[in-house]
Amino acid sequence: MTIGFASRAATSTCALCTAGLLALAPAAATSGTREDPGPRPGTGPRAGTPPASLLYRSGTHVRPHAGAPEVPELSAKSWLVADAATGTVLAAHDAHRRLPPASTLKTLFALTVLPVLPAGIRHEVSERELEGIGAGSSLVGVAEDRTYRVSDLWNGVFLSSGNDAVRVLASLSGGWRATAERMQAKARALGARDTRVKSPDGYDAPGQVSSAFDLAVFGRAGLRNPEFARYCARAEAWFPGRDGDPYGIRNTNRLLTGADGVERYRGLIGVKNGYTSNAGHTLVAAARRDGRTLVVTVLNPRSGGPHAVYEEARSLLDWGFEAAGRVDPVGSLDALRAGPLPGQQVEPAAVPVARRDDGPGRPVSWTIVGAALLGGAGVALFLRLKWGPVPTD
């Protein structure tokens, strides 16, 4: 009899507590911190809510205010212009279209390999390290049995787009295939989901693609690395010659140097150009004016000759600086990124804490625990008044 009563009392108590919790849980959940689901259908966007990204849609996208300059008409298959500080994309055309990147992929190579190879290391190049260079590749003149500093090789990568320098640096950092795999992992961590790495130097390879979005992500990330920023902004350097006498090399980014009839762009700070027969002319460029830095990508202009990639990038940069504050974003370079960029300060996550008040910010867990204790105490009081003390043995 005593055992049966205790069981019935416990069962009743649990049932009542459970019912109380189920009744109180919805109200408790609304008092905690959670993600706002957004406006109800038909109510329109809330004030301060960022507009939806347009970057996965085909065509040209811009959200101009009244009086904003018109986006230039370009012949490139894909292009993008973004604010390098915030990642805000100001305008784009087929931003996620997957295309061969040519040597602009060397931006991802540098992001991956620069951190693991100190610039002052000296290395004697072997013949084997120069094997496999694609026919017609751009070269800086790396020679077997010659000793180079790692910094010399990086000058060869950034200024001369030397695939021979890439081969040696890849060998020093784990090998060709391992470097490609690490580049792929790096791209994914940065939120660059369109990129497929097959040849770390950007040489045409089946299945190797990137996009205007991804390449802008790489360029922006590179500018936050002081070494990367120095190399990509360097117009000229000396490179060790085979006979021991150094010779001058010049950056092939004509917007930076003003070579071959291309006017140098005021405020340009890099990043990387490229060309292959399959990719056409490609360019990631960044410029700074009046405290504002823009990054643009231009892939494969279809008219205007070999220098069109520079002139179309110039038009985008001019437009971007003029349109500052006069357009709303069409997307963000941070949209798919898994973590913060190098050098980017991380804001601490909001952690619920117990409060002394009963306001709407009370954490869900404390609300539920409180409801359970109150419910249990109420049931125990009811049973005591009705049945008397519950036997314990």
BELCOR-V319996 format. One record per residue. N is the residue number from 1. RES is the residue in one small letter. SS is DSSP state (a for helix, b for strand, c for the rest). BURIAL is 1 if it has 9 or more other ideal C-beta (glycine too) atoms within 8 Angstrom, else 0. D_LAST is the distance of its C-alpha to the last C-alpha in Angstrom with 1 decimal. Layout:
n-><N:N>
res-><RES:RES>
ss-><SS:SS>
burial-><BURIAL:BURIAL>
d_last-><D_LAST:D_LAST>
//
This chain:
n-><1:2:3:4:5:6:7:8:9:10:11:12:13:14:15:16:17:18:19:20:21:22:23:24:25:26:27:28:29:30:31:32:33:34:35:36:37:38:39:40:41:42:43:44:45:46:47:48:49:50:51:52:53:54:55:56:57:58:59:60:61:62:63:64:65:66:67:68:69:70:71:72:73:74:75:76:77:78:79:80:81:82:83:84:85:86:87:88:89:90:91:92:93:94:95:96:97:98:99:100:101:102:103:104:105:106:107:108:109:110:111:112:113:114:115:116:117:118:119:120:121:122:123:124:125:126:127:128:129:130:131:132:133:134:135:136:137:138:139:140:141:142:143:144:145:146:147:148:149:150:151:152:153:154:155:156:157:158:159:160:161:162:163:164:165:166:167:168:169:170:171:172:173:174:175:176:177:178:179:180:181:182:183:184:185:186:187:188:189:190:191:192:193:194:195:196:197:198:199:200:201:202:203:204:205:206:207:208:209:210:211:212:213:214:215:216:217:218:219:220:221:222:223:224:225:226:227:228:229:230:231:232:233:234:235:236:237:238:239:240:241:242:243:244:245:246:247:248:249:250:251:252:253:254:255:256:257:258:259:260:261:262:263:264:265:266:267:268:269:270:271:272:273:274:275:276:277:278:279:280:281:282:283:284:285:286:287:288:289:290:291:292:293:294:295:296:297:298:299:300:301:302:303:304:305:306:307:308:309:310:311:312:313:314:315:316:317:318:319:320:321:322:323:324:325:326:327:328:329:330:331:332:333:334:335:336:337:338:339:340:341:342:343:344:345:346:347:348:349:350:351:352:353:354:355:356:357:358:359:360:361:362:363:364:365:366:367:368:369:370:371:372:373:374:375:376:377:378:379:380:381:382:383:384:385:386:387:388:389:390:391:392:393>
res-><m:t:i:g:f:a:s:r:a:a:t:s:t:c:a:l:c:t:a:g:l:l:a:l:a:p:a:a:a:t:s:g:t:r:e:d:p:g:p:r:p:g:t:g:p:r:a:g:t:p:p:a:s:l:l:y:r:s:g:t:h:v:r:p:h:a:g:a:p:e:v:p:e:l:s:a:k:s:w:l:v:a:d:a:a:t:g:t:v:l:a:a:h:d:a:h:r:r:l:p:p:a:s:t:l:k:t:l:f:a:l:t:v:l:p:v:l:p:a:g:i:r:h:e:v:s:e:r:e:l:e:g:i:g:a:g:s:s:l:v:g:v:a:e:d:r:t:y:r:v:s:d:l:w:n:g:v:f:l:s:s:g:n:d:a:v:r:v:l:a:s:l:s:g:g:w:r:a:t:a:e:r:m:q:a:k:a:r:a:l:g:a:r:d:t:r:v:k:s:p:d:g:y:d:a:p:g:q:v:s:s:a:f:d:l:a:v:f:g:r:a:g:l:r:n:p:e:f:a:r:y:c:a:r:a:e:a:w:f:p:g:r:d:g:d:p:y:g:i:r:n:t:n:r:l:l:t:g:a:d:g:v:e:r:y:r:g:l:i:g:v:k:n:g:y:t:s:n:a:g:h:t:l:v:a:a:a:r:r:d:g:r:t:l:v:v:t:v:l:n:p:r:s:g:g:p:h:a:v:y:e:e:a:r:s:l:l:d:w:g:f:e:a:a:g:r:v:d:p:v:g:s:l:d:a:l:r:a:g:p:l:p:g:q:q:v:e:p:a:a:v:p:v:a:r:r:d:d:g:p:g:r:p:v:s:w:t:i:v:g:a:a:l:l:g:g:a:g:v:a:l:f:l:r:l:k:w:g:p:v:p:t:d>
ss-><c:a:a:a:a:a:a:a:a:a:a:a:a:a:a:a:a:a:a:a:a:a:a:a:a:a:a:a:a:a:a:c:c:c:c:c:c:c:c:c:c:c:c:c:c:c:c:c:c:c:c:c:c:c:c:c:c:c:c:b:b:b:b:b:c:c:c:c:c:c:c:c:c:c:c:b:b:b:b:b:b:b:b:c:c:c:c:b:b:b:b:b:b:c:c:c:c:c:b:c:c:a:a:a:a:a:a:a:a:a:a:a:a:a:a:a:c:c:c:c:c:b:b:b:c:c:c:a:a:a:c:c:c:c:c:c:c:c:c:c:c:c:c:c:c:c:b:b:b:a:a:a:a:a:a:a:a:a:c:c:c:c:a:a:a:a:a:a:a:a:a:a:c:c:c:a:a:a:a:a:a:a:a:a:a:a:a:a:a:c:c:c:c:c:c:b:c:c:c:c:c:c:c:c:c:c:c:c:b:b:c:a:a:a:a:a:a:a:a:a:a:a:a:c:c:a:a:a:a:a:a:a:a:c:c:b:b:b:b:c:c:c:c:c:c:c:b:b:b:b:c:c:c:a:a:a:a:c:c:c:c:c:c:c:c:c:c:b:b:b:b:b:b:b:b:b:c:c:c:b:b:b:b:b:b:b:b:b:b:c:c:b:b:b:b:b:b:b:b:b:b:c:c:c:c:c:c:a:a:a:a:a:a:a:a:a:a:a:a:a:a:a:a:c:c:c:b:b:c:c:b:b:c:c:c:c:c:c:c:c:c:c:c:c:c:c:c:c:c:c:c:c:c:c:c:c:c:c:c:c:c:c:c:a:a:a:a:a:a:a:a:a:a:a:a:a:a:a:a:a:a:a:a:a:a:a:a:c:c:c:c:c:c>
burial-><0:0:0:0:1:1:0:0:1:0:0:1:1:0:0:1:1:0:0:1:1:0:0:1:1:0:0:1:1:0:1:1:0:0:0:0:0:0:0:0:0:0:0:0:0:0:0:0:0:0:1:0:1:1:1:0:0:0:0:0:1:1:1:1:0:0:0:1:0:0:0:1:0:1:0:1:1:1:1:1:1:1:1:1:0:0:1:1:1:1:1:1:1:1:1:1:1:0:1:1:1:1:1:1:1:1:1:1:1:1:1:1:1:1:0:0:1:0:1:0:1:0:1:0:1:0:0:0:1:1:0:0:1:1:0:0:1:1:1:1:1:1:0:0:0:1:0:1:1:1:0:1:1:1:1:1:1:1:1:1:1:1:1:1:1:1:1:1:1:1:1:1:1:0:0:1:0:1:1:1:1:1:1:1:0:1:1:1:1:1:1:1:0:1:1:1:1:0:1:1:1:1:1:1:0:0:0:1:1:1:1:1:1:1:1:1:1:1:1:1:1:1:1:1:1:0:1:1:1:0:1:1:1:1:0:1:0:0:1:1:1:0:0:0:0:0:0:0:1:1:1:1:1:1:1:1:1:0:0:0:0:1:0:1:1:0:0:1:1:1:1:1:1:1:1:1:0:0:1:1:1:1:1:1:1:1:1:1:0:0:0:1:1:1:1:1:1:1:1:1:1:0:0:0:0:0:1:1:1:1:1:1:1:1:1:1:1:1:1:1:1:0:1:0:0:1:1:0:1:1:1:1:1:0:1:0:1:0:0:0:1:0:0:0:0:0:0:0:0:0:0:0:0:0:0:0:0:0:0:0:0:1:1:1:0:1:1:1:0:0:1:1:0:1:1:1:0:0:1:1:0:0:1:1:0:0:0:0:0:1:0:0:0>
d_last-><11.5:8.2:8.3:11.9:11.7:9.7:12.3:15.1:14.4:14.3:17.4:19.1:18.6:20.1:22.9:23.9:23.9:26.0:28.3:28.8:29.6:32.0:33.7:34.0:35.0:38.6:39.2:37.6:39.8:42.9:42.2:42.1:45.1:46.4:49.8:51.7:52.6:56.0:57.9:57.3:60.0:63.1:62.3:64.3:63.5:61.8:63.9:63.6:62.3:64.5:66.5:65.7:67.4:70.6:71.1:70.1:72.7:76.2:79.2:79.8:77.2:77.5:76.2:79.0:79.2:82.4:85.2:83.6:86.0:86.3:84.8:87.6:88.7:88.0:88.9:85.9:83.6:80.6:80.2:77.8:78.1:75.1:74.3:73.4:71.3:69.0:69.3:70.4:72.7:75.6:77.3:77.3:79.0:77.0:74.8:72.7:75.6:75.4:78.8:80.1:79.8:82.6:82.4:80.2:77.4:78.4:76.4:73.2:74.6:75.1:71.6:70.1:72.4:73.5:70.2:70.3:74.0:75.2:78.7:80.4:79.7:82.9:83.1:86.0:86.1:86.5:88.4:85.2:83.5:86.2:86.0:85.0:86.4:87.3:91.0:92.3:89.5:90.1:90.5:90.7:92.5:90.0:91.7:90.5:90.9:90.9:88.3:86.7:84.2:81.2:82.5:85.8:84.1:82.1:85.4:86.6:83.7:83.8:87.5:89.1:86.2:86.9:85.1:86.2:84.3:81.2:81.5:81.6:78.7:76.6:77.4:76.3:73.0:71.9:74.4:75.6:72.8:70.0:71.6:71.7:68.0:67.1:69.3:67.5:64.1:65.6:66.9:63.6:61.8:64.5:63.9:67.2:66.2:69.8:71.0:71.5:72.8:75.1:77.7:76.7:80.2:80.3:83.0:83.0:80.6:79.3:76.1:76.4:75.8:74.6:75.0:76.3:72.7:71.6:74.7:74.4:70.8:72.3:75.1:72.8:70.4:73.4:74.7:71.6:72.3:75.1:76.7:76.8:78.2:81.0:82.0:82.1:84.2:86.7:90.1:91.9:91.2:92.9:92.0:92.9:95.9:96.4:99.2:97.3:98.8:96.4:97.3:96.1:93.7:93.1:90.1:90.7:88.9:92.0:90.3:89.5:93.0:95.3:97.0:99.2:100.0:96.4:96.1:93.4:90.5:90.1:86.7:85.8:83.2:82.9:81.2:82.5:85.0:85.5:87.7:87.8:89.8:86.7:84.9:87.9:87.9:84.5:83.6:80.7:82.1:80.7:82.6:81.9:83.6:82.9:79.5:78.4:78.0:78.4:77.9:79.7:79.8:82.8:82.9:86.1:88.6:90.8:93.9:95.7:96.3:94.6:94.1:92.5:89.0:89.9:91.5:88.7:86.2:88.5:88.4:84.6:84.4:86.9:85.1:81.7:83.0:84.7:81.8:79.3:77.3:79.1:76.9:73.3:71.6:71.6:68.9:67.6:68.1:64.4:63.1:62.0:61.5:58.3:58.5:60.8:64.4:65.5:65.9:64.1:61.5:58.1:56.3:52.6:50.2:48.3:44.8:42.3:40.9:38.3:40.1:39.4:41.0:40.0:43.3:44.1:44.0:40.2:39.0:37.2:34.1:33.4:33.9:31.4:28.7:29.4:29.2:25.8:24.4:26.0:24.9:21.2:21.4:23.2:20.7:17.7:20.0:20.9:17.5:16.7:20.0:19.7:16.2:15.0:12.0:9.3:5.8:3.8:0.0>
//
